[in-house]
Amino acid sequence: MIDERKEAQASLYALGALPMEEVREFEQALRTDLELQLLVSELRSTADFMVAAFPQVAPPAALKQSILGAVLGPDMPSAPVIVPPDSFLRGLQNWLPWALAACFAVLCALLLGVGHSIRKQATDFARQLEEKQEQYTELQQQNDVLQSQVNQSATNYSKQVGDLRRDLVQKAEESQKAQRQTAEVQRQLDQRAAEAQQAQRQVNVLQRQLAQSADEIRRLNDELTSPANVDRFKQTVMALLSPTPDGSVRSSGAAMWDIAEQKGVLIVESMAALPATQDYQLWLLGDPKTAGAVSAGIVPVDQQGNARIEFRTGGVLVDAANRFAISIERKLGSPAPLGKIVMARY
């Protein structure tokens, strides 16, 4: 708000009548006070309007010569001065102060009215400014609330994105694990299939060997039952060998001993593989003259555990043996059965 002193200074400043010692102070205040600037502008406009509203009166003709004479001095030629009548001068001196006072009063009234109007406008402007400030504050609060909601939404969104990323990483790890497990299962299936194929090949080999053994047994039976060998059959001991609890359940064999020729034939299949420090050894049992087991030599088997050999007793006469046995002995054999009996016919 503008105080009365500032209003009076503004009125005099607009008319150019403000003392010089107050002009600088007033202009400094005028630079920073928008309301004061508006008041001065309105006062100047009003003063200009009042000047234009007064009637234009021509000055007396003698006035120009009086002014020139006062300026140029008495030596300069001048026009004759016409002195107005005394009655006119006295009348002018009587009403001129009152006219000036009336004009000044009207001017003050106008200025005060204008100042009141300007103050009212300034008050309205201040009230509007305060309302706008309140609206701005409310909008700022709404903006803060919206910003907080946006920040919260962004935080929630970031959290959801993080959770989704963790889920994706977990799913990817689970997928990779499942792929590894599938690959391992497939590898095991392939291994089992290869083992099954290997087992099938072994079964086929065993079936062929069994067929060969059956053919050999039939051939031997045919030879034994022929008329030419009937007498010889009486001099021949034959036996089927079976695995003992210490032997392989898959092994099988047959043995024949010709008493007249003092030699024999041994056929075995699917014997278990032995370490390099051991060998299979064949024994003939049951002859009372030998008083124990008679060695018939080493039984060399192939990689499949099969063997078909002719054997002798190394000069020991055996004519009443009726049993056969195969044991596991040290490398190159033993003079007596010391190891485990794996096949026998008792």
HELIX and SHEET records of a PDB file:
HELIX    1   1 GLU A    4  LEU A   15  1                                  12    
HELIX    2   2 MET A   20  THR A   32  1                                  13    
HELIX    3   3 LEU A   34  ALA A   53  1                                  20    
HELIX    4   4 ALA A   61  LEU A   72  1                                  12    
HELIX    5   5 ASP A   86  THR A  225  1                                 140    
HELIX    6   6 PRO A  227  ASN A  229  5                                   3    
HELIX    7   7 VAL A  230  LYS A  234  1                                   5    
SHEET    1   A 8 VAL A 294  VAL A 299  0                                        
SHEET    2   A 8 GLN A 278  LEU A 285 -1                                        
SHEET    3   A 8 ARG A 323  ARG A 330 -1                                        
SHEET    4   A 8 ILE A 341  ARG A 345 -1                                        
SHEET    5   A 8 THR A 236  PRO A 243 -1                                        
SHEET    6   A 8 SER A 252  ASP A 258 -1                                        
SHEET    7   A 8 LYS A 263  GLU A 269 -1                                        
SHEET    8   A 8 ALA A 307  PHE A 311 -1                                        
END                                                                             
